[in-house]
Amino acid sequence: KNLVIISPSDNDILRFPANLTVEANLNVPETEIKFWRRSSSGKEANITGPLTKRQLGQIYYYTLNWSEAEKPNSGSYQIFAQIGETKSSAITVKIQ
């Protein structure tokens, strides 16, 4: 796997503002990473917010701050990250 969401954990209940963090072995500008949410109906939307990047050895961590203002309706969502054509596995989070 090139791209793994390490925070939040699968089945977490998200509290806003929330940080979404992905671990990657790809070194790209943080502007190239995208986070997506998919509702239970299958509708996908880009999650926007400030992005930061840090490096530990050959591993890169990209974090998006998901603000209260960008909070979607209550429900269950799948979250995944993407760099270019590479997508992470999705995790499921609950938003109340």
Stockholm file with secondary structure:
# STOCKHOLM 1.0

chainA/1-96         KNLVIISPSDNDILRFPANLTVEANLNVPETEIKFWRRSSSGKEANITGPLTKRQLGQIYYYTLNWSEAEKPNSGSYQIFAQIGETKSSAITVKIQ
#=GR chainA/1-96 SS CCEEEEESCTTEEECSSEEEEEEESCCCCGGGEEEEEEETTCCEEEECCCEEEEEETTEEEEEEEECGGGCCCSEEEEEEEEETTEECCCEEEEEC
#=GC SS_cons        CCEEEEESCTTEEECSSEEEEEEESCCCCGGGEEEEEEETTCCEEEECCCEEEEEETTEEEEEEEECGGGCCCSEEEEEEEEETTEECCCEEEEEC
//
